[in-house]
Amino acid sequence: MTTELVEANAEDLDDLVTRWYALATAMEPYDELNELEYTALDDVPDDGFRAHLDDESITDYLIVHEDTTIGFVTLREGSHPSRRYSKYLRIVNLAIDETHRNQGHGSRVIERVRALARDRGCDHLKESCEWHNEDARRFYREVGFRQKQVDYAEPLE
């Protein structure tokens, strides 16, 4: 079984927005700070992903299995110049379509992301997920990630 990462381009914006919206709406129940501004997919502009195309530190990939797109992953490079492990690749978004989950695709995506990170000279990967999203936390532990820190958020209302 082959699962490939295909770099997205302007022709893929609708696909990225559609998949992002499904991911974002699935994250809404985890915290009030996840509440979307958009009430329908048709309301979501593509300018966020369009900006990714112009940002050298961010790359969106379609996840393709046997010529069928089954998800997407967004990666962002960053650095901590004062640390020994200074250059990282962050998994910003990772979503596999529900009908293709629990079939090993996510693990294969992580393998591809590791290879991309090494090719780019990165020395570690980062990822964060919602604290109460036990499925995501379990997945990342199973593929070798460890908990490093906890993010805190506060709405300024």
TIMI-760369 format. One record per residue: residue number from 1; residue in one letter; x, y, z of N, C-alpha, C in turn. Coordinates in steps of 0.05 Angstrom, whole numbers, plus 5000, padded with zeros to 4 digits. Layout:
! TIMI-760369
<pt resi="NUM" resn="a" n_px="X" n_py="Y" n_pz="Z" ca_px="X" ca_py="Y" ca_pz="Z" c_px="X" c_py="Y" c_pz="Z"/>
...
//
This chain:
! TIMI-760369
<pt resi="1" resn="m" n_px="5017" n_py="4976" n_pz="5000" ca_px="5000" ca_py="5000" ca_pz="5000" c_px="5018" c_py="5025" c_pz="5000"/>
<pt resi="2" resn="t" n_px="5012" n_py="5043" n_pz="4982" ca_px="5028" ca_py="5068" ca_pz="4981" c_px="5010" c_py="5091" c_pz="4990"/>
<pt resi="3" resn="t" n_px="5021" n_py="5106" n_pz="5008" ca_px="5009" ca_py="5131" ca_pz="5017" c_px="5030" c_py="5153" c_pz="5011"/>
<pt resi="4" resn="e" n_px="5023" n_py="5171" n_pz="4994" ca_px="5042" ca_py="5192" ca_pz="4986" c_px="5033" c_py="5219" c_pz="4995"/>
<pt resi="5" resn="l" n_px="5053" n_py="5237" n_pz="4998" ca_px="5048" ca_py="5265" ca_pz="5003" c_px="5053" c_py="5280" c_pz="4978"/>
<pt resi="6" resn="v" n_px="5033" n_py="5294" n_pz="4968" ca_px="5035" ca_py="5309" ca_pz="4943" c_px="5032" c_py="5338" c_pz="4950"/>
<pt resi="7" resn="e" n_px="5053" n_py="5354" n_pz="4944" ca_px="5052" ca_py="5382" ca_pz="4951" c_px="5029" c_py="5396" c_pz="4937"/>
<pt resi="8" resn="a" n_px="5013" n_py="5410" n_pz="4953" ca_px="4989" ca_py="5423" ca_pz="4943" c_px="4997" c_py="5449" c_pz="4929"/>
<pt resi="9" resn="n" n_px="4980" n_py="5457" n_pz="4910" ca_px="4984" ca_py="5482" ca_pz="4895" c_px="4957" c_py="5496" c_pz="4894"/>
<pt resi="10" resn="a" n_px="4956" n_py="5518" n_pz="4879" ca_px="4932" ca_py="5535" ca_pz="4878" c_px="4907" c_py="5519" c_pz="4868"/>
<pt resi="11" resn="e" n_px="4912" n_py="5499" n_pz="4852" ca_px="4889" ca_py="5484" ca_pz="4842" c_px="4877" c_py="5466" c_pz="4864"/>
<pt resi="12" resn="d" n_px="4891" n_py="5463" n_pz="4886" ca_px="4882" ca_py="5445" ca_pz="4908" c_px="4868" c_py="5461" c_pz="4930"/>
<pt resi="13" resn="l" n_px="4865" n_py="5487" n_pz="4928" ca_px="4855" ca_py="5503" ca_pz="4950" c_px="4828" c_py="5494" c_pz="4959"/>
<pt resi="14" resn="d" n_px="4809" n_py="5488" n_pz="4941" ca_px="4782" ca_py="5480" ca_pz="4949" c_px="4784" c_py="5454" c_pz="4965"/>
<pt resi="15" resn="d" n_px="4800" n_py="5435" n_pz="4957" ca_px="4804" ca_py="5410" ca_pz="4971" c_px="4815" c_py="5415" c_pz="4999"/>
<pt resi="16" resn="l" n_px="4835" n_py="5432" n_pz="5001" ca_px="4847" ca_py="5438" ca_pz="5027" c_px="4827" c_py="5451" c_pz="5046"/>
<pt resi="17" resn="v" n_px="4812" n_py="5471" n_pz="5035" ca_px="4792" ca_py="5484" ca_pz="5052" c_px="4771" c_py="5465" c_pz="5061"/>
<pt resi="18" resn="t" n_px="4761" n_py="5448" n_pz="5044" ca_px="4741" ca_py="5428" ca_pz="5051" c_px="4751" c_py="5410" c_pz="5073"/>
<pt resi="19" resn="r" n_px="4775" n_py="5400" n_pz="5070" ca_px="4786" ca_py="5382" ca_pz="5090" c_px="4792" c_py="5396" c_pz="5116"/>
<pt resi="20" resn="w" n_px="4802" n_py="5421" n_pz="5114" ca_px="4808" ca_py="5437" ca_pz="5138" c_px="4782" c_py="5442" c_pz="5153"/>
<pt resi="21" resn="y" n_px="4761" n_py="5449" n_pz="5139" ca_px="4735" ca_py="5455" ca_pz="5152" c_px="4725" c_py="5430" c_pz="5168"/>
<pt resi="22" resn="a" n_px="4728" n_py="5407" n_pz="5156" ca_px="4719" ca_py="5382" ca_pz="5170" c_px="4736" c_py="5379" c_pz="5195"/>
<pt resi="23" resn="l" n_px="4762" n_py="5383" n_pz="5193" ca_px="4779" ca_py="5381" ca_pz="5217" c_px="4772" c_py="5402" c_pz="5238"/>
<pt resi="24" resn="a" n_px="4769" n_py="5426" n_pz="5229" ca_px="4763" ca_py="5448" ca_pz="5248" c_px="4737" c_py="5444" c_pz="5262"/>
<pt resi="25" resn="t" n_px="4716" n_py="5435" n_pz="5248" ca_px="4690" ca_py="5431" ca_pz="5261" c_px="4692" c_py="5407" c_pz="5280"/>
<pt resi="26" resn="a" n_px="4709" n_py="5388" n_pz="5274" ca_px="4712" ca_py="5365" ca_pz="5293" c_px="4727" c_py="5374" c_pz="5318"/>
<pt resi="27" resn="m" n_px="4742" n_py="5396" n_pz="5317" ca_px="4757" ca_py="5405" ca_pz="5340" c_px="4741" c_py="5425" c_pz="5357"/>
<pt resi="28" resn="e" n_px="4719" n_py="5435" n_pz="5347" ca_px="4703" ca_py="5454" ca_pz="5362" c_px="4694" c_py="5444" c_pz="5389"/>
<pt resi="29" resn="p" n_px="4685" n_py="5420" n_pz="5392" ca_px="4675" ca_py="5411" ca_pz="5418" c_px="4696" c_py="5410" c_pz="5440"/>
<pt resi="30" resn="y" n_px="4722" n_py="5410" n_pz="5433" ca_px="4743" ca_py="5407" ca_pz="5453" c_px="4748" c_py="5432" c_pz="5469"/>
<pt resi="31" resn="d" n_px="4741" n_py="5455" n_pz="5459" ca_px="4746" ca_py="5480" ca_pz="5474" c_px="4731" c_py="5503" c_pz="5461"/>
<pt resi="32" resn="e" n_px="4721" n_py="5521" n_pz="5477" ca_px="4707" ca_py="5544" ca_pz="5466" c_px="4725" c_py="5561" c_pz="5448"/>
<pt resi="33" resn="l" n_px="4751" n_py="5561" n_pz="5452" ca_px="4769" ca_py="5576" ca_pz="5435" c_px="4771" c_py="5564" c_pz="5407"/>
<pt resi="34" resn="n" n_px="4759" n_py="5541" n_pz="5402" ca_px="4759" ca_py="5529" ca_pz="5376" c_px="4734" c_py="5536" c_pz="5360"/>
<pt resi="35" resn="e" n_px="4717" n_py="5553" n_pz="5371" ca_px="4692" ca_py="5560" ca_pz="5357" c_px="4699" c_py="5574" c_pz="5331"/>
<pt resi="36" resn="l" n_px="4687" n_py="5564" n_pz="5310" ca_px="4692" ca_py="5575" ca_pz="5283" c_px="4676" c_py="5601" c_pz="5278"/>
<pt resi="37" resn="e" n_px="4687" n_py="5618" n_pz="5262" ca_px="4674" ca_py="5642" ca_pz="5253" c_px="4654" c_py="5636" c_pz="5231"/>
<pt resi="38" resn="y" n_px="4658" n_py="5613" n_pz="5217" ca_px="4643" ca_py="5606" ca_pz="5194" c_px="4622" c_py="5585" c_pz="5201"/>
<pt resi="39" resn="t" n_px="4597" n_py="5589" n_pz="5192" ca_px="4576" ca_py="5570" ca_pz="5199" c_px="4572" c_py="5549" c_pz="5177"/>
<pt resi="40" resn="a" n_px="4585" n_py="5553" n_pz="5154" ca_px="4582" ca_py="5534" ca_pz="5132" c_px="4608" c_py="5534" c_pz="5115"/>
<pt resi="41" resn="l" n_px="4614" n_py="5512" n_pz="5103" ca_px="4638" ca_py="5509" ca_pz="5087" c_px="4639" c_py="5531" c_pz="5065"/>
<pt resi="42" resn="d" n_px="4617" n_py="5538" n_pz="5053" ca_px="4617" ca_py="5558" ca_pz="5032" c_px="4625" c_py="5585" c_pz="5041"/>
<pt resi="43" resn="d" n_px="4624" n_py="5590" n_pz="5068" ca_px="4633" ca_py="5616" ca_pz="5079" c_px="4663" c_py="5618" c_pz="5083"/>
<pt resi="44" resn="v" n_px="4677" n_py="5596" n_pz="5082" ca_px="4706" ca_py="5596" ca_pz="5088" c_px="4722" c_py="5605" c_pz="5064"/>
<pt resi="45" resn="p" n_px="4737" n_py="5627" n_pz="5067" ca_px="4754" ca_py="5636" ca_pz="5045" c_px="4779" c_py="5619" c_pz="5043"/>
<pt resi="46" resn="d" n_px="4791" n_py="5619" n_pz="5019" ca_px="4815" ca_py="5603" ca_pz="5016" c_px="4841" c_py="5619" c_pz="5021"/>
<pt resi="47" resn="d" n_px="4838" n_py="5644" n_pz="5030" ca_px="4862" ca_py="5661" ca_pz="5033" c_px="4882" c_py="5651" c_pz="5053"/>
<pt resi="48" resn="g" n_px="4873" n_py="5636" n_pz="5073" ca_px="4892" ca_py="5625" ca_pz="5092" c_px="4911" c_py="5605" c_pz="5079"/>
<pt resi="49" resn="f" n_px="4900" n_py="5586" n_pz="5063" ca_px="4916" ca_py="5567" ca_pz="5049" c_px="4931" c_py="5581" c_pz="5026"/>
<pt resi="50" resn="r" n_px="4919" n_py="5601" n_pz="5013" ca_px="4932" ca_py="5616" ca_pz="4992" c_px="4958" c_py="5629" c_pz="5003"/>
<pt resi="51" resn="a" n_px="4956" n_py="5639" n_pz="5028" ca_px="4980" ca_py="5651" ca_pz="5040" c_px="5002" c_py="5630" c_pz="5045"/>
<pt resi="52" resn="h" n_px="4994" n_py="5606" n_pz="5051" ca_px="5014" ca_py="5584" ca_pz="5054" c_px="5031" c_py="5581" c_pz="5029"/>
<pt resi="53" resn="l" n_px="5018" n_py="5584" n_pz="5005" ca_px="5033" ca_py="5580" ca_pz="4980" c_px="5055" c_py="5600" c_pz="4977"/>
<pt resi="54" resn="d" n_px="5052" n_py="5624" n_pz="4990" ca_px="5073" ca_py="5645" ca_pz="4988" c_px="5092" c_py="5645" c_pz="5011"/>
<pt resi="55" resn="d" n_px="5088" n_py="5628" n_pz="5031" ca_px="5104" ca_py="5627" ca_pz="5055" c_px="5124" c_py="5603" c_pz="5053"/>
<pt resi="56" resn="e" n_px="5149" n_py="5609" n_pz="5051" ca_px="5169" ca_py="5588" ca_pz="5048" c_px="5171" c_py="5569" c_pz="5072"/>
<pt resi="57" resn="s" n_px="5162" n_py="5578" n_pz="5095" ca_px="5164" ca_py="5561" ca_pz="5119" c_px="5141" c_py="5541" c_pz="5122"/>
<pt resi="58" resn="i" n_px="5119" n_py="5545" n_pz="5106" ca_px="5095" ca_py="5528" ca_pz="5108" c_px="5090" c_py="5513" c_pz="5082"/>
<pt resi="59" resn="t" n_px="5084" n_py="5487" n_pz="5084" ca_px="5077" ca_py="5472" ca_pz="5061" c_px="5053" c_py="5454" c_pz="5067"/>
<pt resi="60" resn="d" n_px="5034" n_py="5455" n_pz="5049" ca_px="5010" ca_py="5437" ca_pz="5051" c_px="5014" c_py="5414" c_pz="5032"/>
<pt resi="61" resn="y" n_px="5007" n_py="5390" n_pz="5041" ca_px="5008" ca_py="5367" ca_pz="5024" c_px="4981" c_py="5353" c_pz="5024"/>
<pt resi="62" resn="l" n_px="4973" n_py="5342" n_pz="5001" ca_px="4950" ca_py="5324" ca_pz="5000" c_px="4961" c_py="5296" c_pz="5006"/>
<pt resi="63" resn="i" n_px="4946" n_py="5281" n_pz="5021" ca_px="4953" ca_py="5253" ca_pz="5027" c_px="4938" c_py="5236" c_pz="5006"/>
<pt resi="64" resn="v" n_px="4954" n_py="5222" n_pz="4990" ca_px="4943" ca_py="5208" ca_pz="4968" c_px="4948" c_py="5178" c_pz="4971"/>
<pt resi="65" resn="h" n_px="4927" n_py="5162" n_pz="4969" ca_px="4930" ca_py="5133" ca_pz="4971" c_px="4917" c_py="5121" c_pz="4946"/>
<pt resi="66" resn="e" n_px="4934" n_py="5107" n_pz="4931" ca_px="4925" ca_py="5094" ca_pz="4906" c_px="4908" c_py="5113" c_pz="4889"/>
<pt resi="67" resn="d" n_px="4920" n_py="5137" n_pz="4883" ca_px="4908" ca_py="5157" ca_pz="4866" c_px="4883" c_py="5171" c_pz="4877"/>
<pt resi="68" resn="t" n_px="4878" n_py="5167" n_pz="4903" ca_px="4855" ca_py="5180" ca_pz="4915" c_px="4864" c_py="5197" c_pz="4938"/>
<pt resi="69" resn="t" n_px="4856" n_py="5222" n_pz="4939" ca_px="4863" ca_py="5240" ca_pz="4961" c_px="4847" c_py="5231" c_pz="4985"/>
<pt resi="70" resn="i" n_px="4861" n_py="5226" n_pz="5008" ca_px="4847" ca_py="5216" ca_pz="5032" c_px="4852" c_py="5235" c_pz="5056"/>
<pt resi="71" resn="g" n_px="4865" n_py="5257" n_pz="5052" ca_px="4870" ca_py="5275" ca_pz="5074" c_px="4890" c_py="5297" c_pz="5066"/>
<pt resi="72" resn="f" n_px="4900" n_py="5311" n_pz="5087" ca_px="4920" ca_py="5332" ca_pz="5082" c_px="4937" c_py="5335" c_pz="5107"/>
<pt resi="73" resn="v" n_px="4960" n_py="5347" n_pz="5103" ca_px="4978" ca_py="5353" ca_pz="5125" c_px="4991" c_py="5380" c_pz="5119"/>
<pt resi="74" resn="t" n_px="4993" n_py="5397" n_pz="5139" ca_px="5006" ca_py="5423" ca_pz="5137" c_px="5031" c_py="5422" c_pz="5155"/>
<pt resi="75" resn="l" n_px="5053" n_py="5430" n_pz="5143" ca_px="5079" ca_py="5429" ca_pz="5158" c_px="5091" c_py="5458" c_pz="5158"/>
<pt resi="76" resn="r" n_px="5103" n_py="5465" n_pz="5180" ca_px="5116" ca_py="5491" ca_pz="5183" c_px="5143" c_py="5487" c_pz="5195"/>
<pt resi="77" resn="e" n_px="5164" n_py="5498" n_pz="5182" ca_px="5191" ca_py="5498" ca_pz="5193" c_px="5194" c_py="5520" c_pz="5213"/>
<pt resi="78" resn="g" n_px="5211" n_py="5515" n_pz="5233" ca_px="5217" ca_py="5535" ca_pz="5253" c_px="5244" c_py="5529" c_pz="5266"/>
<pt resi="79" resn="s" n_px="5252" n_py="5547" n_pz="5284" ca_px="5277" ca_py="5542" ca_pz="5297" c_px="5278" c_py="5555" c_pz="5325"/>
<pt resi="80" resn="h" n_px="5295" n_py="5544" n_pz="5341" ca_px="5302" ca_py="5554" ca_pz="5368" c_px="5332" c_py="5556" c_pz="5368"/>
<pt resi="81" resn="p" n_px="5343" n_py="5579" n_pz="5358" ca_px="5372" ca_py="5580" ca_pz="5354" c_px="5389" c_py="5576" c_pz="5379"/>
<pt resi="82" resn="s" n_px="5377" n_py="5580" n_pz="5403" ca_px="5393" ca_py="5577" ca_pz="5427" c_px="5394" c_py="5548" c_pz="5438"/>
<pt resi="83" resn="r" n_px="5381" n_py="5530" n_pz="5424" ca_px="5379" ca_py="5502" ca_pz="5434" c_px="5395" c_py="5483" c_pz="5417"/>
<pt resi="84" resn="r" n_px="5404" n_py="5462" n_pz="5429" ca_px="5419" ca_py="5441" ca_pz="5414" c_px="5401" c_py="5430" c_pz="5392"/>
<pt resi="85" resn="y" n_px="5376" n_py="5422" n_pz="5399" ca_px="5357" ca_py="5414" ca_pz="5379" c_px="5343" c_py="5439" c_pz="5370"/>
<pt resi="86" resn="s" n_px="5353" n_py="5451" n_pz="5349" ca_px="5345" ca_py="5478" ca_pz="5343" c_px="5326" c_py="5480" c_pz="5319"/>
<pt resi="87" resn="k" n_px="5327" n_py="5463" n_pz="5300" ca_px="5311" ca_py="5465" ca_pz="5276" c_px="5290" c_py="5444" c_pz="5275"/>
<pt resi="88" resn="y" n_px="5265" n_py="5452" n_pz="5273" ca_px="5243" ca_py="5433" ca_pz="5275" c_px="5224" c_py="5436" c_pz="5251"/>
<pt resi="89" resn="l" n_px="5208" n_py="5415" n_pz="5247" ca_px="5186" ca_py="5415" ca_pz="5229" c_px="5161" c_py="5409" c_pz="5246"/>
<pt resi="90" resn="r" n_px="5142" n_py="5428" n_pz="5245" ca_px="5118" ca_py="5425" ca_pz="5261" c_px="5095" c_py="5415" c_pz="5243"/>
<pt resi="91" resn="i" n_px="5081" n_py="5395" n_pz="5253" ca_px="5057" ca_py="5386" ca_pz="5240" c_px="5034" c_py="5404" c_pz="5251"/>
<pt resi="92" resn="v" n_px="5025" n_py="5421" n_pz="5233" ca_px="5004" ca_py="5441" ca_pz="5241" c_px="4977" c_py="5428" c_pz="5239"/>
<pt resi="93" resn="n" n_px="4972" n_py="5414" n_pz="5217" ca_px="4947" ca_py="5400" ca_pz="5212" c_px="4953" c_py="5373" c_pz="5202"/>
<pt resi="94" resn="l" n_px="4939" n_py="5353" n_pz="5211" ca_px="4940" ca_py="5326" ca_pz="5200" c_px="4912" c_py="5315" c_pz="5201"/>
<pt resi="95" resn="a" n_px="4901" n_py="5309" n_pz="5178" ca_px="4874" ca_py="5298" ca_pz="5178" c_px="4872" c_py="5276" c_pz="5156"/>
<pt resi="96" resn="i" n_px="4862" n_py="5253" n_pz="5165" ca_px="4856" ca_py="5231" ca_pz="5147" c_px="4826" c_py="5229" c_pz="5146"/>
<pt resi="97" resn="d" n_px="4815" n_py="5227" n_pz="5122" ca_px="4786" ca_py="5224" ca_pz="5119" c_px="4776" c_py="5201" c_pz="5136"/>
<pt resi="98" resn="e" n_px="4753" n_py="5204" n_pz="5148" ca_px="4743" ca_py="5184" ca_pz="5167" c_px="4742" c_py="5156" c_pz="5156"/>
<pt resi="99" resn="t" n_px="4735" n_py="5153" n_pz="5131" ca_px="4732" ca_py="5126" ca_pz="5119" c_px="4759" c_py="5113" c_pz="5115"/>
<pt resi="100" resn="h" n_px="4781" n_py="5128" n_pz="5118" ca_px="4808" ca_py="5116" ca_pz="5114" c_px="4824" c_py="5115" c_pz="5140"/>
<pt resi="101" resn="r" n_px="4812" n_py="5121" n_pz="5162" ca_px="4826" ca_py="5120" ca_pz="5188" c_px="4830" c_py="5092" c_pz="5198"/>
<pt resi="102" resn="n" n_px="4849" n_py="5089" n_pz="5216" ca_px="4856" ca_py="5063" ca_pz="5228" c_px="4864" c_py="5042" c_pz="5207"/>
<pt resi="103" resn="q" n_px="4877" n_py="5051" n_pz="5186" ca_px="4887" ca_py="5032" ca_pz="5166" c_px="4917" c_py="5036" c_pz="5161"/>
<pt resi="104" resn="g" n_px="4930" n_py="5051" n_pz="5179" ca_px="4959" ca_py="5055" ca_pz="5177" c_px="4968" c_py="5079" c_pz="5161"/>
<pt resi="105" resn="h" n_px="4949" n_py="5094" n_pz="5149" ca_px="4956" ca_py="5117" ca_pz="5133" c_px="4970" c_py="5139" c_pz="5150"/>
<pt resi="106" resn="g" n_px="4959" n_py="5144" n_pz="5174" ca_px="4971" ca_py="5164" ca_pz="5191" c_px="5000" c_py="5158" c_pz="5198"/>
<pt resi="107" resn="s" n_px="5005" n_py="5133" n_pz="5204" ca_px="5033" ca_py="5124" ca_pz="5210" c_px="5051" c_py="5127" c_pz="5186"/>
<pt resi="108" resn="r" n_px="5041" n_py="5121" n_pz="5162" ca_px="5057" ca_py="5125" ca_pz="5138" c_px="5062" c_py="5154" c_pz="5133"/>
<pt resi="109" resn="v" n_px="5042" n_py="5171" n_pz="5139" ca_px="5046" ca_py="5200" ca_pz="5135" c_px="5069" c_py="5209" c_pz="5154"/>
<pt resi="110" resn="i" n_px="5068" n_py="5200" n_pz="5179" ca_px="5089" ca_py="5208" ca_pz="5198" c_px="5117" c_py="5199" c_pz="5187"/>
<pt resi="111" resn="e" n_px="5119" n_py="5175" n_pz="5176" ca_px="5144" ca_py="5166" ca_pz="5164" c_px="5153" c_py="5185" c_pz="5143"/>
<pt resi="112" resn="r" n_px="5135" n_py="5193" n_pz="5125" ca_px="5142" ca_py="5212" ca_pz="5103" c_px="5151" c_py="5239" c_pz="5115"/>
<pt resi="113" resn="v" n_px="5136" n_py="5248" n_pz="5135" ca_px="5143" ca_py="5274" ca_pz="5147" c_px="5171" c_py="5273" c_pz="5160"/>
<pt resi="114" resn="r" n_px="5177" n_py="5251" n_pz="5173" ca_px="5204" ca_py="5247" ca_pz="5185" c_px="5225" c_py="5250" c_pz="5163"/>
<pt resi="115" resn="a" n_px="5221" n_py="5236" n_pz="5140" ca_px="5240" ca_py="5238" ca_pz="5118" c_px="5242" c_py="5266" c_pz="5107"/>
<pt resi="116" resn="l" n_px="5220" n_py="5280" n_pz="5104" ca_px="5221" ca_py="5308" ca_pz="5095" c_px="5236" c_py="5325" c_pz="5115"/>
<pt resi="117" resn="a" n_px="5232" n_py="5321" n_pz="5141" ca_px="5246" ca_py="5337" ca_pz="5161" c_px="5276" c_py="5332" c_pz="5159"/>
<pt resi="118" resn="r" n_px="5284" n_py="5307" n_pz="5157" ca_px="5313" ca_py="5301" ca_pz="5154" c_px="5324" c_py="5314" c_pz="5129"/>
<pt resi="119" resn="d" n_px="5310" n_py="5312" n_pz="5107" ca_px="5319" ca_py="5324" ca_pz="5082" c_px="5322" c_py="5355" c_pz="5084"/>
<pt resi="120" resn="r" n_px="5306" n_py="5367" n_pz="5101" ca_px="5307" ca_py="5396" ca_pz="5105" c_px="5327" c_py="5404" c_pz="5127"/>
<pt resi="121" resn="g" n_px="5341" n_py="5385" n_pz="5138" ca_px="5361" ca_py="5391" ca_pz="5158" c_px="5349" c_py="5395" c_pz="5186"/>
<pt resi="122" resn="c" n_px="5324" n_py="5387" n_pz="5190" ca_px="5312" ca_py="5390" ca_pz="5217" c_px="5322" c_py="5368" c_pz="5235"/>
<pt resi="123" resn="d" n_px="5322" n_py="5374" n_pz="5261" ca_px="5331" ca_py="5354" ca_pz="5280" c_px="5309" c_py="5344" c_pz="5299"/>
<pt resi="124" resn="h" n_px="5285" n_py="5355" n_pz="5296" ca_px="5262" ca_py="5343" ca_pz="5310" c_px="5236" c_py="5352" c_pz="5298"/>
<pt resi="125" resn="l" n_px="5215" n_py="5337" n_pz="5305" ca_px="5188" ca_py="5343" ca_pz="5297" c_px="5172" c_py="5353" c_pz="5321"/>
<pt resi="126" resn="k" n_px="5153" n_py="5370" n_pz="5316" ca_px="5134" ca_py="5380" ca_pz="5336" c_px="5106" c_py="5375" c_pz="5327"/>
<pt resi="127" resn="e" n_px="5088" n_py="5372" n_pz="5346" ca_px="5060" ca_py="5370" ca_pz="5340" c_px="5045" c_py="5377" c_pz="5365"/>
<pt resi="128" resn="s" n_px="5022" n_py="5388" n_pz="5363" ca_px="5005" ca_py="5393" ca_pz="5386" c_px="4976" c_py="5385" c_pz="5379"/>
<pt resi="129" resn="c" n_px="4962" n_py="5377" n_pz="5399" ca_px="4934" ca_py="5369" ca_pz="5394" c_px="4918" c_py="5378" c_pz="5419"/>
<pt resi="130" resn="e" n_px="4892" n_py="5377" n_pz="5416" ca_px="4874" ca_py="5384" ca_pz="5438" c_px="4878" c_py="5365" c_pz="5461"/>
<pt resi="131" resn="w" n_px="4880" n_py="5376" n_pz="5485" ca_px="4885" ca_py="5361" ca_pz="5509" c_px="4865" c_py="5338" c_pz="5512"/>
<pt resi="132" resn="h" n_px="4840" n_py="5343" n_pz="5507" ca_px="4819" ca_py="5322" ca_pz="5511" c_px="4815" c_py="5304" c_pz="5487"/>
<pt resi="133" resn="n" n_px="4831" n_py="5308" n_pz="5466" ca_px="4828" ca_py="5291" ca_pz="5442" c_px="4846" c_py="5266" c_pz="5446"/>
<pt resi="134" resn="e" n_px="4835" n_py="5248" n_pz="5461" ca_px="4851" ca_py="5224" ca_pz="5469" c_px="4859" c_py="5207" c_pz="5444"/>
<pt resi="135" resn="d" n_px="4843" n_py="5206" n_pz="5424" ca_px="4850" ca_py="5191" ca_pz="5400" c_px="4876" c_py="5203" c_pz="5387"/>
<pt resi="136" resn="a" n_px="4877" n_py="5229" n_pz="5385" ca_px="4901" ca_py="5241" ca_pz="5373" c_px="4925" c_py="5237" c_pz="5392"/>
<pt resi="137" resn="r" n_px="4921" n_py="5241" n_pz="5417" ca_px="4944" ca_py="5237" ca_pz="5436" c_px="4954" c_py="5208" c_pz="5435"/>
<pt resi="138" resn="r" n_px="4936" n_py="5189" n_pz="5434" ca_px="4944" ca_py="5161" ca_pz="5432" c_px="4959" c_py="5156" c_pz="5406"/>
<pt resi="139" resn="f" n_px="4949" n_py="5167" n_pz="5384" ca_px="4962" ca_py="5163" ca_pz="5358" c_px="4991" c_py="5173" c_pz="5359"/>
<pt resi="140" resn="y" n_px="4995" n_py="5198" n_pz="5369" ca_px="5022" ca_py="5209" ca_pz="5369" c_px="5041" c_py="5193" c_pz="5388"/>
<pt resi="141" resn="r" n_px="5030" n_py="5184" n_pz="5410" ca_px="5047" ca_py="5167" ca_pz="5427" c_px="5055" c_py="5141" c_pz="5412"/>
<pt resi="142" resn="e" n_px="5036" n_py="5129" n_pz="5399" ca_px="5041" ca_py="5104" ca_pz="5385" c_px="5061" c_py="5106" c_pz="5362"/>
<pt resi="143" resn="v" n_px="5063" n_py="5130" n_pz="5350" ca_px="5082" ca_py="5134" ca_pz="5328" c_px="5109" c_py="5145" c_pz="5338"/>
<pt resi="144" resn="g" n_px="5112" n_py="5147" n_pz="5364" ca_px="5138" ca_py="5154" ca_pz="5375" c_px="5141" c_py="5182" c_pz="5387"/>
<pt resi="145" resn="f" n_px="5120" n_py="5198" n_pz="5387" ca_px="5122" ca_py="5225" ca_pz="5399" c_px="5120" c_py="5222" c_pz="5429"/>
<pt resi="146" resn="r" n_px="5132" n_py="5241" n_pz="5443" ca_px="5129" ca_py="5242" ca_pz="5472" c_px="5119" c_py="5270" c_pz="5480"/>
<pt resi="147" resn="q" n_px="5106" n_py="5270" n_pz="5503" ca_px="5096" ca_py="5296" ca_pz="5513" c_px="5120" c_py="5312" c_pz="5522"/>
<pt resi="148" resn="k" n_px="5120" n_py="5338" n_pz="5514" ca_px="5142" ca_py="5355" ca_pz="5521" c_px="5133" c_py="5379" c_pz="5537"/>
<pt resi="149" resn="q" n_px="5112" n_py="5391" n_pz="5530" ca_px="5102" ca_py="5414" ca_pz="5544" c_px="5072" c_py="5416" c_pz="5541"/>
<pt resi="150" resn="v" n_px="5060" n_py="5434" n_pz="5556" ca_px="5031" ca_py="5438" ca_pz="5555" c_px="5027" c_py="5467" c_pz="5546"/>
<pt resi="151" resn="d" n_px="5010" n_py="5472" n_pz="5527" ca_px="5002" ca_py="5499" ca_pz="5519" c_px="4978" c_py="5507" c_pz="5536"/>
<pt resi="152" resn="y" n_px="4978" n_py="5533" n_pz="5543" ca_px="4956" ca_py="5544" ca_pz="5557" c_px="4944" c_py="5566" c_pz="5540"/>
<pt resi="153" resn="a" n_px="4918" n_py="5571" n_pz="5542" ca_px="4905" ca_py="5592" ca_pz="5526" c_px="4886" c_py="5607" c_pz="5544"/>
<pt resi="154" resn="e" n_px="4882" n_py="5632" n_pz="5538" ca_px="4863" ca_py="5648" ca_pz="5553" c_px="4849" c_py="5667" c_pz="5534"/>
<pt resi="155" resn="p" n_px="4822" n_py="5667" n_pz="5533" ca_px="4809" ca_py="5686" ca_pz="5516" c_px="4810" c_py="5714" c_pz="5529"/>
<pt resi="156" resn="l" n_px="4814" n_py="5734" n_pz="5512" ca_px="4816" ca_py="5762" ca_pz="5522" c_px="4790" c_py="5777" c_pz="5516"/>
<pt resi="157" resn="e" n_px="4770" n_py="5772" n_pz="5531" ca_px="4744" ca_py="5784" ca_pz="5527" c_px="4738" c_py="5805" c_pz="5548"/>
//
